């Protein structure tokens, strides 16, 4: 029985550097999953430009128009008309395939995870977790001399938790948390060696399973 290969980030970068077809597959994979990747990766101030280039390159590869409708025969990014048709999207002093290569290598961590079936394995791992913490206190900001005091916690939805009735001076509300907010919380857990069971899983698993509760204690002096 052949041992399954474990891909490293170096392996993926080497493949992208030397294999144009791998670059094209990566363009399609990244473009198709950009909604998943957007909040998880910091693409900086040019994120919109990167997404636009990926969209146009993917449509060219699939023979699609700008609305995603199939209109033409699919073509490679190395096709003779690619540089003419997509020239305005290219990075300075780079042609289409070189621009695509520069972009997809920024996603090499994600591509390595895909190659190693990380996301499928992670789902199996998460589905096997039975000891989810029922409540985690997320702390509160430093109390100022004047103003309201806040407390934050996350409570497992499966416990059937409902908000206590708000009555002055204490008020309770659910908060919405995004992926980046949970990633910051997870990083704090890692820094403090807490909740190792869930500190490294994808943030969406936590969002799906927990209520995020804000308690406000009104303060008058």
C-alpha positions in Angstrom: 0.0 0.0 0.0 1.5 3.4 -1.1 1.9 5.8 1.8 -0.1 9.0 1.2 2.1 12.0 0.5 2.0 14.9 2.9 2.5 18.2 0.9 4.6 21.0 2.4 4.2 24.6 1.5 7.6 24.4 -0.1 6.3 21.6 -2.4 3.3 23.7 -3.4 5.4 26.8 -4.1 7.8 24.7 -6.2 5.0 23.3 -8.2 3.5 26.7 -8.8 6.8 28.0 -9.9 7.4 25.3 -12.5 3.9 24.2 -13.6 1.6 26.5 -15.5 -1.3 24.1 -15.3 -1.0 24.0 -11.5 -1.2 27.8 -11.5 -4.4 27.7 -13.5 -5.9 25.1 -11.2 -5.0 27.3 -8.3 -6.6 30.3 -9.9 -9.9 28.4 -10.3 -9.8 26.9 -6.8 -9.0 30.3 -5.1 -11.6 32.2 -7.1 -14.3 29.6 -6.4 -13.6 29.8 -2.6 -12.8 33.5 -2.3 -15.8 34.1 0.1 -14.3 31.5 2.4 -10.8 32.9 2.1 -11.6 36.7 2.3 -12.1 36.9 6.1 -9.4 34.4 6.9 -6.5 35.9 5.0 -5.1 39.4 5.2 -4.7 40.5 1.5 -4.1 44.1 2.4 -5.4 47.2 0.7 -5.2 45.6 -2.7 -7.6 42.8 -1.9 -10.3 44.1 -4.2 -7.8 44.2 -7.1 -6.6 40.7 -6.4 -10.1 39.4 -6.4 -10.9 41.2 -9.6 -7.9 39.8 -11.4 -8.7 36.2 -10.2 -12.3 36.6 -11.4 -11.2 37.7 -14.9 -8.6 35.0 -15.2 -11.0 32.3 -14.0 -13.6 33.5 -16.5 -11.0 33.4 -19.3 -10.0 29.9 -18.3 -13.7 28.8 -18.4 -14.7 30.7 -21.5 -17.2 32.8 -19.6 -18.3 36.4 -20.1 -18.3 39.0 -17.2 -21.6 37.6 -15.9 -20.2 34.1 -15.6 -22.1 32.7 -18.7 -20.3 30.2 -20.9 -19.7 31.9 -24.2 -16.4 30.7 -25.6 -14.1 27.7 -25.7 -12.0 27.5 -22.5 -8.4 28.7 -23.0 -5.2 28.5 -21.1 -3.6 31.6 -19.5 -0.7 30.9 -21.8 -2.9 31.0 -24.9 -1.7 33.5 -27.6 -4.6 35.8 -27.0 -4.4 35.9 -23.2 -1.9 38.6 -23.0 -3.8 40.8 -25.5 -7.1 40.3 -23.8 -6.0 40.5 -20.2 -3.1 42.8 -20.5 -4.7 45.6 -18.4 -4.9 43.3 -15.4 -1.3 42.2 -15.4 1.3 43.4 -12.9 4.0 45.7 -14.2 6.6 43.8 -16.3 4.7 40.6 -16.0 2.5 38.7 -18.5 -0.8 36.9 -17.6 0.6 33.6 -16.4 3.4 35.4 -14.4 0.8 37.6 -12.8 -1.4 34.6 -11.9 1.6 32.9 -10.5 2.5 35.8 -8.2 -1.1 35.9 -6.9 -1.7 32.3 -6.2 1.6 31.9 -4.4 0.2 34.3 -1.8 -2.4 31.6 -1.1 0.1 28.8 -0.7 -0.9 28.0 2.9 -4.5 27.5 1.7 -3.4 25.4 -1.3 -1.2 23.2 1.0 -4.2 22.6 3.2 -6.3 21.7 0.2 -3.6 19.3 -1.1 -3.5 17.6 2.4 -7.3 17.3 2.7 -7.0 19.5 5.8 -10.6 20.9 5.7 -12.1 17.4 5.3 -10.0 16.1 8.1 -10.8 19.1 10.3 -14.5 18.5 9.9 -14.2 14.9 11.0 -12.2 16.1 14.0 -14.8 18.7 14.9 -17.6 16.3 14.5 -15.9 14.1 17.0 -15.6 16.7 19.7 -18.0 15.9 22.6 -16.6 18.1 25.3 -17.4 21.6 24.0 -17.0 24.2 26.8 -20.5 25.2 27.8 -19.5 28.8 28.7 -16.4 30.8 28.2 -16.0 34.3 29.7 -14.4 36.7 27.2 -13.6 39.4 29.7 -14.6 43.0 29.8 -12.9 46.3 29.0 -11.2 48.3 31.7 -13.7 50.1 33.9 -13.6 53.8 33.4 -14.6 56.3 36.1 -17.7 57.1 34.3 -19.8 55.1 31.8 -21.3 51.7 31.4 -19.5 48.4 32.3 -19.6 45.5 29.9 -19.2 41.8 30.3 -18.8 39.3 27.3 -19.3 35.6 27.2 -20.0 32.8 24.8 -22.5 30.1 25.6 -23.0 26.8 23.8 -26.3 26.9 21.9 -27.0 23.2 22.6 -27.5 24.1 26.3 -30.7 25.8 25.4 -29.5 29.2 26.7 -31.9 32.1 26.5 -31.2 35.7 27.4 -32.1 36.8 31.0 -34.7 39.5 31.1 -33.1 42.9 30.9 -34.0 45.3 33.7 -32.2 48.5 34.6 -29.4 48.8 35.4 -28.5 45.5 33.7 -29.2 44.7 30.1 -28.5 41.5 28.0 -28.1 41.1 24.3 -26.8 38.7 21.7 -24.0 39.9 19.5 -23.0 38.8 16.0 -19.4 37.7 15.6 -17.5 37.4 12.3 -14.7 35.1 11.4 -12.0 37.7 12.1 -13.4 38.4 15.6 -13.3 34.7 16.5 -9.7 34.5 15.1 -8.6 37.2 17.5 -10.3 35.4 20.4 -8.6 32.2 19.4 -5.2 33.9 19.2 -5.7 35.2 22.7 -6.5 31.6 23.9 -3.4 30.4 22.2 -1.3 33.1 23.9 -2.7 32.1 27.3 -2.7 28.3 26.7 -6.5 28.1 27.0 -9.2 26.1 25.3 -6.7 24.1 23.2 -9.5 21.9 22.0 -11.1 24.7 19.9 -8.4 27.3 19.6 -7.1 26.1 16.3 -10.3 25.0 14.5 -11.9 27.1 11.8 -13.8 30.0 13.4 -17.0 29.2 11.6 -17.4 26.0 13.7 -17.4 28.2 16.8 -19.8 30.8 15.3 -22.2 28.0 14.4 -22.2 26.5 17.9 -22.1 29.4 20.3 -24.2 32.4 21.4 -22.2 35.5 22.0 -23.7 37.5 24.9 -23.0 41.1 25.9 -24.2 42.2 29.4 -24.3 45.9 30.1 -24.3 47.3 33.6 -25.4 50.9 33.4 -23.4 53.2 35.7 -24.5 56.5 37.1 -22.4 58.6 39.5 
